[in-house]
Amino acid sequence: MTAAAVKQQVLELGGAFMMSREARAFGDSTGVPGFYPGYARGRGGVLGEVDADVVTAAFGFFAPDCIRPAWESVPMPAEAAATGYLAACHDFGRRRLAGFAQADRLVELLQRVNAAAPTPALGLFAGWRAMPLPADGPAAVLQATHVLRELRGGLHLLAVLAQGLTPLQAILIAGSPIADGPTQAQRLGWTAPFEEITDDQRVRWAAAEKLTDELIEPCFDALDDTERAELATLMTEAHRVAFTR
């Protein structure tokens, strides 16, 4: 499965800019301190001037109580926030992928996968896919990878719900590459104490992860077998270049 082969690279590279100095600079430009305001308004800005409940629904895994104040605290218009957040994504790509010689080819492959993806129930992905792509390869790689990450994230939310789990339960089971489940839950605005996770819930989460791979895999049918292998190779190399310092 190509989806499984590139999953780690897409998740880590596509989301790395959100914690970067470029993203922090964007957050500072909003005039509202802290991580959440710039993140919520920037990432959610592609949804337009909507109620915070719409942003919470699109994000899926965040506690609603942390999204509304963050979204409403930033006076910057949603469109401008999305554009500024995208610029942070581009600048991060230019800095971390400057030595990646095959950026243009990777962008071509990623864009074909993204273009083949469905949009029902995936408003955040659709919004980011509609944003204009820059001409320079390193910036475009980051944007296209971020868009693919939004696709996987939206499909994973649907898969989690289909397995009868709540987003919070999924977080407590999965955690993140840098935090265990309860720590990651608190990072996403949820308040302890948390429920004990059962073996049955862990089995259902594994089924949701498998279903996510199955849901996204048809998007890679836009590529032939040789191109799929090439995509996996190039994503691995882009990930290596970005995180080797």
C-alpha positions in Angstrom: 0.0 0.0 0.0 1.4 3.4 -1.0 -0.7 5.1 1.6 1.0 3.1 4.4 4.4 3.5 2.8 4.3 7.3 2.9 2.2 7.8 6.0 4.9 8.7 8.5 6.6 11.1 6.0 3.4 12.9 5.1 2.3 13.3 8.7 5.6 14.5 10.0 6.8 16.6 7.1 3.3 18.0 6.3 2.7 19.2 9.8 6.2 20.2 10.9 5.8 23.8 9.8 2.9 24.3 12.3 5.5 24.2 15.2 8.2 26.1 13.3 9.7 29.6 13.8 7.9 30.7 10.6 4.5 29.7 12.1 5.4 31.4 15.4 6.2 34.6 13.4 2.9 34.4 11.7 1.2 34.0 15.1 3.0 37.0 16.4 1.8 39.0 13.4 -1.8 38.5 14.5 -1.2 40.5 17.6 -2.6 37.7 19.8 -0.1 35.8 21.9 0.1 32.0 22.3 0.0 29.0 19.9 -3.7 28.5 19.5 -4.9 31.8 18.1 -2.6 31.8 15.1 -3.0 28.1 14.6 -6.8 28.1 14.7 -7.2 31.2 12.5 -4.4 30.3 10.1 -5.3 26.6 9.5 -9.0 27.2 9.7 -8.9 30.4 7.6 -9.6 28.4 4.4 -13.1 27.8 5.8 -13.9 31.5 5.6 -15.7 33.7 8.2 -17.6 30.9 9.9 -18.7 30.2 13.5 -16.1 28.5 15.6 -18.2 25.4 15.7 -17.5 24.9 12.0 -13.7 25.1 12.7 -14.0 22.7 15.6 -15.9 20.2 13.5 -13.3 20.5 10.7 -10.3 20.1 13.1 -12.1 17.1 14.8 -9.5 16.1 17.4 -9.3 19.4 19.4 -11.4 20.2 22.5 -14.1 22.7 21.4 -13.4 24.9 24.4 -9.9 25.8 23.2 -10.9 26.5 19.6 -13.7 29.0 20.0 -11.7 31.6 22.1 -8.7 31.1 19.8 -10.7 31.6 16.6 -12.6 34.6 17.9 -9.6 36.3 19.5 -7.7 37.1 16.2 -9.0 40.2 14.4 -7.3 39.2 11.1 -9.8 38.2 8.4 -10.0 34.5 7.7 -8.7 34.8 4.1 -5.7 36.9 5.2 -5.0 34.5 8.0 -5.0 31.5 5.6 -2.7 33.3 3.2 -0.3 34.2 6.0 -0.3 30.7 7.4 0.4 29.3 3.9 3.3 31.7 3.6 4.7 30.3 6.8 4.4 26.8 5.2 6.2 28.0 2.1 9.0 29.7 4.1 9.5 26.6 6.2 9.8 24.5 3.0 12.3 26.9 1.5 14.5 26.7 4.6 14.3 23.0 5.3 14.2 21.6 1.7 16.7 23.9 0.0 19.0 20.9 -0.6 16.3 18.7 -2.0 17.1 18.5 -5.7 14.0 16.6 -6.9 11.4 18.9 -5.4 9.6 19.7 -8.7 9.1 16.0 -9.5 7.7 15.3 -6.1 5.3 18.2 -6.4 4.1 16.8 -9.7 3.3 13.4 -8.2 1.8 14.8 -5.0 -0.5 17.1 -7.0 -1.8 14.3 -9.0 -2.7 12.4 -5.9 -4.3 15.4 -4.3 -6.3 16.2 -7.4 -7.7 12.6 -7.5 -9.0 12.8 -3.9 -12.7 13.2 -3.1 -14.0 16.2 -1.1 -17.3 15.1 0.6 -17.0 15.6 4.3 -13.5 16.9 3.8 -14.0 20.7 3.9 -10.6 21.5 5.4 -8.8 19.4 2.8 -10.8 21.0 0.0 -10.1 24.5 1.2 -6.3 23.9 1.4 -6.2 22.1 -2.0 -7.8 25.2 -3.5 -5.0 27.5 -2.4 -2.6 28.6 -5.1 0.7 26.7 -5.4 4.0 28.6 -5.5 6.4 28.3 -8.4 9.4 27.2 -6.4 9.8 23.5 -5.7 10.7 23.4 -2.0 7.8 25.6 -1.0 5.4 23.7 -3.2 6.5 20.4 -1.7 5.6 21.5 1.7 2.2 22.9 0.6 1.3 19.7 -1.4 2.4 17.5 1.5 0.4 19.6 4.0 -2.7 19.2 1.7 -2.2 15.4 1.6 -1.9 15.4 5.4 -5.2 17.3 5.6 -6.7 14.6 3.4 -5.5 11.8 5.6 -6.5 13.6 8.7 -10.0 14.2 7.5 -10.4 10.6 6.4 -8.9 9.4 9.7 -11.5 11.4 11.6 -14.3 9.7 9.6 -12.7 6.2 10.2 -12.5 6.8 14.0 -16.1 7.8 14.2 -17.1 4.8 12.0 -15.4 2.5 14.5 -17.5 4.0 17.4 -14.7 5.9 19.0 -14.7 9.5 20.0 -11.8 11.8 18.9 -10.6 12.0 22.5 -10.4 8.2 22.8 -8.4 8.1 19.6 -6.0 10.6 20.9 -5.6 8.8 24.2 -4.8 5.6 22.3 -2.5 7.0 19.5 -0.8 9.9 21.2 1.7 11.6 18.8 5.3 11.1 17.8 6.4 13.3 20.6 3.8 12.7 23.4 1.9 9.9 25.0 -1.9 9.8 24.7 -2.8 11.8 27.9 -0.1 14.4 27.2 -1.2 14.8 23.6 -4.8 15.1 24.7 -3.9 18.0 27.0 -1.9 19.6 24.2 -5.1 19.6 22.1 -7.1 21.3 24.9 -8.7 18.3 26.7 -8.8 18.3 30.5 -7.7 15.4 32.7 -8.6 13.1 34.3 -9.1 10.9 31.3 -11.0 7.6 31.0 -9.2 4.3 31.0 -8.8 2.9 27.5 -10.0 -0.7 27.0 -8.6 -3.4 24.9 -11.7 -3.3 22.7 -11.2 0.4 22.0 -7.5 -0.3 21.0 -8.7 -2.9 18.6 -11.2 -0.5 17.1 -8.6 2.2 16.8 -6.3 -0.2 14.9 -9.3 -1.0 12.6 -9.8 2.8 12.1 -6.1 3.2 11.2 -6.5 0.4 8.6 -9.7 1.9 7.3 -7.9 5.2 6.8 -5.3 3.6 4.7 -8.0 1.9 2.6 -9.9 5.1 2.1 -6.9 7.1 0.9 -5.3 4.4 -1.1 -7.5 4.9 -4.2 -6.2 8.4 -4.5 -2.8 6.9 -5.4 -4.4 5.2 -8.4 -3.6 8.5 -10.2 -0.1 7.1 -10.4 1.1 3.9 -12.1 3.2 1.3 -10.1 6.5 2.9 -11.1 5.3 6.4 -10.1 4.0 5.1 -6.8 7.4 3.6 -6.0 9.0 6.9 -7.0 6.7 8.9 -4.8 7.6 6.7 -1.8 11.3 7.1 -2.5 11.1 10.9 -3.0 8.9 11.4 0.1 11.5 9.5 2.2 14.3 11.6 0.8 12.4 14.9 1.3 11.7 13.8 4.9 15.4 12.9 5.4 16.6 16.3 4.0 14.1 18.3 6.1 15.0 16.6 9.4 18.7 16.1 9.0 20.5 19.0 10.7 
